[in-house]
Amino acid sequence: MTLPVPYSGSPVYNGPDVQIGDVRADGVAIYTPVGVWPVRGSRWMVVAQPIPISTTAGWGIGLAVTCAILAVLFSVFTCGLSLFLLFGLFFLTARTHTMSGPFVVSIQSGPYHYLAQEVVYSPLHVAEAIQRVNFAQALAAR
């Protein structure tokens, strides 16, 4: 099997493309930064290691600061601790949940091996990346 050679003319359509990190695959070849390899018979393996991250919500911090300012302004009228200050502490319990981490795809085609990496930010992003790898595996099985 001969690999496609880059040229300056209009490209020949080889079927749908799939992009995973810095690797692109179509119906004929896998295009990596280190070379072009045949897609037929290639093996694709996924290692997803996203880490869940829980942080205080930005809007909660903003409302807590606003309540603290109101507590200071109204402290003259309430003779000390204001309920605004206690209510502001309640907003600091608001949390946002995200996910971040590497999504590594190991690609092997004949004697060649390459690791492509992507950073994922949500469970939907992980599922979408896995679907792209499954599509690339289907291209390899043709």
LONU-239973 format. One record per atom (N, C-alpha, C, O): residue in one letter; x, y, z. Coordinates in steps of 0.05 Angstrom, whole numbers, plus 5000, padded with zeros to 4 digits. Layout:
REM residues N
aXYZ
...
END
This chain:
REM residues 142
m501749775000
m500050005000
m501850255000
m503750265016
t501250434983
t502850684982
t501350894998
t498950914998
l502951065012
l501851275028
l501451525010
l502951564991
p499551695018
p499151935002
p501452125005
p502552155027
v502252254983
v504452444983
v503352724982
v501652774964
p504152904999
p503153184998
p503853314972
p506153284962
y502053464960
y502553614936
y500953864937
y499153894954
s501454044918
s500154304920
s497454324905
s496154534905
g496654104892
g494154104877
g491754084896
g492054074920
s489354064885
s487054024901
s487053744913
s487653554898
p486353714938
p486553444951
p484353254941
p482153344934
v484953004941
v483052794933
v481452734958
v482552704980
y478752704956
y477052644979
y477352354986
y476852174970
n478252305011
n478752035020
n476651945041
n477151755056
g474452075042
g472352015062
g472452205085
g474052395085
p470852155105
p470752345128
p473352335144
p474652135146
d473952565156
d476252595173
d475452585202
d473152645209
v477252505219
v476852525248
v479452635260
v481652565253
q479052825279
q481352955292
q481352885321
q479352915335
i483652785331
i484052705359
i486652835368
i488852735360
g486453045384
g488953185392
g490253305368
g489053455353
d492853235363
d494253325340
d494453125318
d496153145300
v492752925319
v492752705299
v490152725283
v487952775294
r490352685257
r488052685239
r488052425224
r490152335215
a485752305221
a485552045206
a483252075186
a481152195191
d483651955162
d481551935142
d481451645133
d482551475146
g480151595111
g479751325102
g482251185092
g482250945087
v484451335088
v486951225077
v489251225096
v490751035098
a489651445110
a492051485126
a491551615153
a489451745157
i493551595170
i493551735196
i495751945193
i498051885187
y495052195198
y496852415195
y497752505223
y496152625238
t500252455231
t501352535257
t503552745252
t504452775229
p504352885273
p506553065270
p509252935262
p511053075252
v509452675266
v511952535259
v511852375233
v513852265225
g509552365220
g509452225195
g506552145188
g504652205202
v506352025165
v503751935154
v503851625153
v505651515141
w501851505165
w501751205167
w499151105156
w497251255155
p499050855147
p496550745137
p494550695160
p495350615182
v492050755154
v489950725175
v489050435177
v488150345198
r489150285155
r488250015155
r489949845173
r492449835171
g488649705192
g490049535211
g491249675235
g492549545251
s490749935237
s491850075260
s490150015285
s487849935284
r491450045308
r490149985334
r490050245350
r492050395351
w487750295363
w487350545378
w486550465406
w484750305410
m487950575426
m487350515454
m487050775470
m488650965465
v485150795487
v484451035502
v485151015531
v484550805544
v486251225542
v486651245571
v485551515579
v486751725573
a483251525593
a482051775601
a482351795632
a481551615646
q483552005641
q483952045670
q482952315679
q484452475690
p480452385674
p479452645683
p479152645713
p478352445726
i479652875725
i479452915754
i477153105760
i477153325749
p475253025776
p473053215783
p474153445801
p475653395819
i473253685795
i474053915810
i471554065820
i469654115805
s471554125846
s469354265858
s470354525870
s472254525886
t469254755861
t470155015870
t467855185879
t465555115873
t468355395894
t466255585902
t465355735878
t467055835862
a462755765875
a461655905852
a462356195852
a462456325873
g462956305829
g463656585826
g461356775835
g461756975848
w458956695827
w456656865835
w456256855865
w455257045877
g456956625878
g456656605907
g458656795921
g457956915942
i461156815911
i463156985922
i462157275919
i462457445937
g461157345895
g460157615891
g457957695909
g457957915920
l456057515914
l453757575932
l454757585961
l453657745976
a456757425968
a457757435996
a459157706001
a458857816022
v460657805981
v461958065984
v459958285986
v460158466002
t457858265969
t455758465970
t454358475997
t453758686008
c453758236008
c452458216034
c454258326056
c453358446075
a456958276054
a458858376073
a458858686073
a459058816094
i458858806049
i458759096047
i456259206059
i456259406073
l453959076053
l451459166064
l451459136095
l450259306109
a452758926105
a452858886134
a454459116147
a453759216168
v456659206134
v458259426145
v456659686144
v456659836163
l455159726121
l453659976119
l451359986140
l450860196151
f450059756144
f447859756163
f448659696192
f446859686209
s451159666197
s452059606225
s451459836244
s451159796268
v451360076233
v450760316250
v447960296260
v447360366283
f446160196243
f443360186251
f442559936267
f440559936281
t444159726265
t443459476278
t445159426303
t444759216316
c446859606310
c448559586334
c450259326335
c450059176354
g451759276314
g453559046314
g453158866291
g452858956268
l453158606296
l453058406275
l450358416261
l448258406273
s450558426235
s448158446218
s447458166207
s449257996204
l444958126202
l444057876189
l445057856160
l445257636149
f445758086148
f446958086121
f449557926121
f450157786102
l451157956142
l453657816143
l453257516145
l454657356132
l451357426161
l450757136163
l449557036137
l450156806129
f447857196125
f446657116099
f448757096077
f448656926060
g450757276078
g452957266059
g454657016062
g455656906042
l455056916086
l456456666090
l455056426077
l456256236069
f452456446077
f450856236064
f451456206034
f451555986024
f451956426021
f452656425992
f455356285986
f455756185964
l457056286006
l459756156002
l459555856001
l461555725995
t457255746007
t456955456005
t456155355977
t456055115972
a455655545959
a454955475931
a457355365917
a459555485919
r457155135904
r459355005891
r458854965861
r456554935853
t460954965846
t460754885818
t462454645814
t464654615826
h461554465797
h462954205793
h463854195764
h462154205746
t466454165759
t467554125733
t469353885733
t469653745753
m470653845710
m472553625708
m474753705689
m474253845670
s477153625695
s479453695678
s481453465680
s481753345701
g482753415658
g484853205659
g485553115631
g484253195611
p487552945629
p488452855602
p486752635591
p485652465606
f486552635565
f485252425550
f487352335530
f487952475510
v488652105534
v490852015518
v489951785500
v488651595509
v490751805474
v490051605455
v492651485444
v494351635434
s493051225447
s495351095437
s494650975409
s492750825407
i496251045389
i495750965362
i498150795353
i500450885354
q497550555343
q499650385332
q498850295304
q496650185300
s500650335286
s500150255258
s502750135248
s504650265242
g502749865247
g505149725239
g507349765260
g506849725283
p509749845251
p511849885271
p511750165284
p513450215301
y509850335276
y509750605286
y507850625309
y505850485311
h508550815328
h506950855352
h506951145358
h509051285356
y504651255366
y504451535373
y502351575395
y500351425395
l502851755413
l500951825434
l499852105429
l501252305428
a497252115425
a495852375421
a494452445448
a493352275461
q494552705455
q493352785480
q491553025476
q492053195460
e489353015491
e487353225492
e486653285521
e486753095537
v485953525528
v485053585555
v482053605554
v480853745537
v480653455571
v477753445572
v476753615595
v478053625616
y474453735592
y473353915612
y470653835623
y469653965641
s469453635612
s466753555622
s466253265614
s467653155596
p464353135627
p463752855619
p462752835590
p463252635577
l461353045580
l460453045552
l462853055533
l462852935512
h464853205541
h467253225524
h468752955523
h469752875502
v468752815546
v470052545546
v468452355528
v469652205512
a465852355530
a464152185513
a464552245483
a464652065467
e464752505477
e465052585449
e467852495438
e468052415415
a469852515455
a472552435447
a472652125443
a474052035425
i471251975460
i471251685457
i469751615431
i470551425418
q467651765424
q466251715399
q468151755375
q467951615355
r469851965376
r471752015355
r473751785352
r474451715330
v474651675375
v476551455374
v475151205363
v476351055347
n472651155370
n471150935359
n470750965329
n470950765314
f470451205319
f470151255290
f472851185276
f472851065255
a475051275289
a477651215278
a478250905277
a479450805258
q477350765298
q477550475298
q475950355276
q476750155263
a473550465270
a471950365248
a473250405221
a473050245203
l474750635218
l476250685194
l478450485191
l479150395169
a479750405213
a481950215213
a480949935205
a482449775194
a478449865212
a477449595207
a476449565179
a475749335171
r476249775163
r475249755135
r476949585118
r476349555094
END
